[in-house]
Amino acid sequence: MTDETPESLIPYDEIVQEALRDVVGRVLGEVERSGGLPGAHHFYISFRTRMPGVEIPKHLLERFPEEMTIVIQHRFWDLKVGQDAFSVGLSFGGVPASLRVPFAAVTDFVDPAVDFSLKFQANAADPVHETHDQAENDAPTAADDDGSNVVSVDFTRKK
């Protein structure tokens, strides 16, 4: 008998990753249905910008050629969640933009209000995570009266 684990013919890792990405879809779907974020919840979502199906403005793709992180908090609109992707309107440098992100492109999902995070494994064909600037969604203006700001997140913290 050998101590080696036999190679699985069932792709367990892929199945688990799909199930975890479904969590992201369900959470965003709840926000879409309710019309806003409950309580202090807010999300940092990182995704690969060059994955098939990702649609972001050219100037953002040039600035974030591999991966970017967006913040879903106070200043977002038109959140639409489908079976395989979500779309959302955000503002970058005062310029509104619409983004479409397939769940397969998502690499990190964090809700710092409750210390919840999911980190998705990269497939062999996927690029390695690179250090990058935060997306810097526009912070609320004085007219928003909520006093919130976009903050940077350290994804190296343990889950």
Legacy VTK file of the C-alpha trace (Angstrom):
# vtk DataFile Version 3.0
C-alpha trace
ASCII
DATASET POLYDATA
POINTS 159 float
0.000 0.000 0.000
1.238 3.522 -0.723
0.953 6.781 1.231
0.310 8.721 -1.976
-3.169 10.159 -2.452
-4.635 9.026 -5.761
-5.429 11.700 -8.332
-9.104 12.601 -8.237
-11.166 12.189 -11.350
-13.681 14.626 -9.867
-12.674 18.329 -10.132
-13.392 19.163 -6.474
-11.373 22.398 -6.487
-13.294 23.767 -9.470
-16.629 22.784 -7.954
-15.801 24.522 -4.670
-14.607 27.675 -6.458
-17.844 27.839 -8.459
-19.885 27.419 -5.271
-17.979 30.237 -3.558
-18.459 32.509 -6.560
-22.184 31.726 -6.262
-22.000 33.231 -2.754
-20.832 36.501 -4.312
-23.731 36.380 -6.778
-26.292 35.701 -4.055
-25.001 38.546 -1.881
-24.988 41.022 -4.758
-28.428 39.767 -5.823
-29.790 40.538 -2.344
-28.376 44.062 -2.588
-29.970 44.471 -6.031
-33.377 43.237 -4.814
-33.369 45.356 -1.651
-32.171 48.475 -3.465
-29.164 49.075 -1.233
-26.665 47.755 1.255
-27.962 46.800 4.698
-26.370 48.432 7.747
-22.645 49.052 7.482
-22.041 46.337 4.868
-19.879 47.274 1.896
-17.791 45.261 -0.526
-14.355 45.286 -2.072
-14.364 43.187 -5.213
-11.153 42.416 -7.097
-11.271 40.960 -10.568
-9.069 40.222 -13.549
-9.596 42.941 -16.110
-8.657 40.865 -19.164
-10.846 37.834 -18.504
-13.386 37.041 -21.240
-16.637 38.899 -20.658
-15.170 41.734 -18.562
-16.339 45.083 -19.887
-14.684 48.202 -18.483
-13.827 51.543 -20.094
-10.551 51.661 -22.009
-8.962 54.202 -19.638
-9.533 51.831 -16.688
-8.134 48.870 -18.608
-5.022 50.903 -19.383
-4.645 51.843 -15.722
-5.412 48.327 -14.433
-4.119 45.982 -17.144
-4.343 42.810 -15.049
-6.517 43.300 -11.964
-8.500 46.025 -10.242
-10.496 46.415 -7.047
-13.810 48.236 -6.911
-15.771 49.386 -3.882
-19.513 48.869 -3.624
-20.528 51.212 -0.839
-22.268 54.569 -1.092
-21.763 55.701 -4.667
-22.914 52.992 -7.026
-25.933 52.626 -9.271
-27.650 50.258 -11.698
-26.443 47.094 -9.947
-27.701 44.186 -12.037
-26.901 40.609 -11.152
-27.203 37.765 -13.634
-26.417 34.091 -13.386
-22.840 34.481 -14.655
-21.971 38.159 -14.139
-22.872 41.451 -12.511
-22.844 44.996 -13.812
-22.641 48.203 -11.837
-22.192 51.929 -12.350
-19.335 53.608 -10.485
-17.517 56.910 -10.715
-13.748 57.154 -11.268
-12.160 60.601 -11.042
-15.595 62.179 -11.376
-16.288 60.242 -14.588
-19.179 57.759 -14.446
-18.488 54.297 -15.820
-20.416 51.088 -16.300
-18.631 47.824 -15.580
-19.629 44.261 -16.355
-17.783 41.549 -14.444
-18.295 37.804 -14.891
-18.148 35.951 -11.576
-15.391 33.779 -13.077
-13.159 36.907 -13.199
-13.585 37.700 -9.480
-10.451 36.990 -7.429
-11.382 38.504 -4.039
-14.592 39.475 -2.279
-14.392 41.275 1.067
-17.048 42.716 3.387
-14.918 44.509 5.996
-17.986 45.455 8.051
-18.221 41.857 9.253
-14.647 40.692 8.592
-15.761 38.339 5.809
-13.598 37.522 2.811
-13.321 35.024 0.005
-10.172 34.555 -2.046
-10.447 32.528 -5.199
-7.723 30.215 -6.427
-6.080 31.040 -9.691
-6.290 28.442 -12.418
-3.064 27.430 -14.141
-4.010 29.538 -17.165
-4.835 32.571 -15.026
-2.270 35.327 -14.455
-0.631 35.602 -11.041
-1.940 38.353 -8.727
0.104 41.483 -9.186
0.462 44.467 -6.916
-1.742 47.263 -8.239
-3.253 50.566 -7.285
-6.737 50.653 -5.826
-9.426 51.659 -8.300
-10.110 54.868 -6.389
-13.833 55.058 -6.977
-14.898 58.608 -6.236
-15.526 59.353 -2.575
-18.910 60.850 -1.691
-19.215 64.578 -2.031
-20.426 66.875 0.732
-23.876 66.582 -0.813
-23.886 62.874 0.074
-23.694 63.744 3.803
-22.525 60.286 4.788
-18.884 61.244 5.373
-17.562 57.989 3.958
-14.444 57.599 1.888
-12.869 54.901 -0.204
-10.139 53.155 1.744
-7.449 50.709 0.746
-7.706 47.103 1.851
-4.904 44.699 2.668
-6.010 41.327 1.255
-3.115 39.563 2.959
-5.021 39.413 6.261
-6.108 35.921 7.318
-9.693 34.918 6.710
LINES 1 160
159 0 1 2 3 4 5 6 7 8 9 10 11 12 13 14 15 16 17 18 19 20 21 22 23 24 25 26 27 28 29 30 31 32 33 34 35 36 37 38 39 40 41 42 43 44 45 46 47 48 49 50 51 52 53 54 55 56 57 58 59 60 61 62 63 64 65 66 67 68 69 70 71 72 73 74 75 76 77 78 79 80 81 82 83 84 85 86 87 88 89 90 91 92 93 94 95 96 97 98 99 100 101 102 103 104 105 106 107 108 109 110 111 112 113 114 115 116 117 118 119 120 121 122 123 124 125 126 127 128 129 130 131 132 133 134 135 136 137 138 139 140 141 142 143 144 145 146 147 148 149 150 151 152 153 154 155 156 157 158
